[in-house]
């Protein structure tokens, strides 16, 4: 996350006064920073760790593996969970597989290779926690299938939904190559924030985190 959306002094405090990553997570964080690979920032890590240790989900679905940092964080924070993570980038898949072989000591994580739009249709599991951290314009495309696989009472975290602050601008002020993302994110928020079957909240962590709870077995998404 390269464009913080809160006061820089507060951001500095959040990133330096909360518990830092240790061990292999710290090494992966350093690697991602050196290689300019986006992973969830430290303030989001702190919230993830708190939430997952409290919730203790049993089955987790992640869309967007990257180098495997967040999957390994979730495995550490919810040691009894089984985690399914999806990615289609061959370079990231190779890095994630290496990291899972080395650091997934309890063998909690299964990596599925391919497009999430296809793989979601093939899953026969339900999950009590889902983390979406992939192409932002596709969040609204993936959401209907994700909700079908989410148990009632389950929670979704969707990362990077403020688009570096562009989200609150008029579309004319957004760069042309960012407008598809802008439209997709607005569709996502229109479909979720006031949906009667969901409880949703926006958190100013990283580049924004949308948190959703599924309240009913049947959810109607309006666009």
C-alpha positions, -999 to 999 in steps of 0.1 A, spaced: 0 0 0 18 31 -13 -9 58 -8 -19 62 28 -54 77 33 -49 89 69 -28 116 86 9 107 81 17 112 118 -11 88 129 1 64 102 36 65 116 23 59 151 2 29 140 31 13 122 57 18 149 39 15 183 20 -17 177 36 -52 179 58 -58 149 61 -90 129 87 -115 141 106 -144 127 97 -155 92 68 -130 88 93 -102 94 116 -117 68 88 -120 43 77 -84 51 113 -72 44 115 -92 11 82 -78 -1 93 -42 6 127 -48 -12 110 -64 -42 81 -38 -42 55 -66 -38 23 -54 -22 13 -71 10 -10 -60 38 7 -32 58 16 -35 95 -15 -16 108 -37 -41 89 -16 -70 101 -23 -59 137 -60 -59 131 -59 -92 114 -40 -108 142 -65 -94 168 -96 -104 148 -84 -139 138 -72 -148 173 -106 -137 186 -128 -153 159 -106 -185 154 -122 -194 120 -120 -230 110 -121 -227 72 -106 -197 55 -107 -187 18 -82 -162 4 -84 -147 -31 -49 -133 -40 -20 -152 -25 10 -131 -37 40 -144 -18 19 -161 8 24 -135 36 -12 -131 46 -20 -168 44 9 -175 67 -2 -148 90 -37 -163 91 -23 -197 97 -2 -184 127 -32 -165 141 -57 -193 137 -37 -225 142 -67 -248 139 -79 -234 106 -77 -248 71 -68 -222 45 -75 -223 8 -58 -196 -12 -61 -187 -49 -37 -170 -73 -31 -170 -111 3 -152 -113 30 -179 -120 58 -158 -104 38 -152 -72 27 -188 -71 63 -200 -72 73 -177 -44 42 -187 -23 48 -224 -28 84 -220 -16 73 -200 15 45 -225 23 70 -255 21 93 -237 44 70 -220 69 36 -237 69 46 -261 96 11 -275 103 3 -278 66 -28 -257 69 -26 -240 35 -37 -253 1 -28 -232 -29 -51 -234 -59 -37 -221 -92 -59 -203 -117 -85 -176 -122 -107 -171 -91 -137 -166 -113 -133 -202 -126 -121 -218 -93 -149 -203 -72 -174 -222 -93 -156 -254 -86 -153 -252 -48 -176 -274 -28 -166 -261 6 -181 -234 28 -160 -210 48 -164 -188 79 -138 -162 69 -128 -149 35 -100 -125 26 -101 -108 -8 -69 -91 -19 -67 -92 -57 -77 -71 -87 -99 -44 -72 -121 -41 -103 -130 -79 -99 -142 -77 -63 -178 -71 -73 -175 -99 -99 -162 -124 -73 -186 -113 -45 -217 -133 -55 -198 -166 -55 -179 -157 -24 -212 -151 -5 -225 -185 -17 -195 -201 -1 -197 -181 31 -215 -195 61 -242 -174 78 -223 -154 104 -192 -156 84 -170 -126 77 -153 -112 46 -124 -87 46 -118 -69 13 -86 -49 11 -76 -17 -7 -110 -3 -13 -102 34 -11 -81 35 -42 -56 59 -26 -84 84 -20 -97 84 -55 -128 67 -44 -143 99 -30 -135 120 -61 -157 125 -91 -148 102 -119 -136 131 -140 -108 136 -115 -97 100 -116 -70 90 -141 -85 73 -171 -66 40 -166 -80 39 -130 -116 44 -139 -125 7 -143 -113 1 -108 -132 32 -96 -164 19 -111 -159 -16 -97 -153 -3 -62 -183 19 -63 -204 -10 -74 -190 -31 -46 -199 -5 -19 -233 2 -34 -240 -35 -32 -228 -41 3 -228 -11 27 -266 -8 30 -276 -43 20 -302 -56 45 -287 -91 45 -252 -79 54 -236 -59 81 -207 -39 66 -181 -15 79 -153 6 64 -120 7 83 -93 33 75 -65 7 76 -39 6 48 -57 17 17 -91 9 33 -106 -23 45 -143 -33 38 -155 -57 65 -187 -77 58 -208 -101 79 -233 -124 62 -265 -123 82 -289 -144 60 -286 -176 39 -299 -158 8 -283 -124 -1 -296 -102 -29 -270 -79 -44 -283 -48 -61 -260 -29 -85 
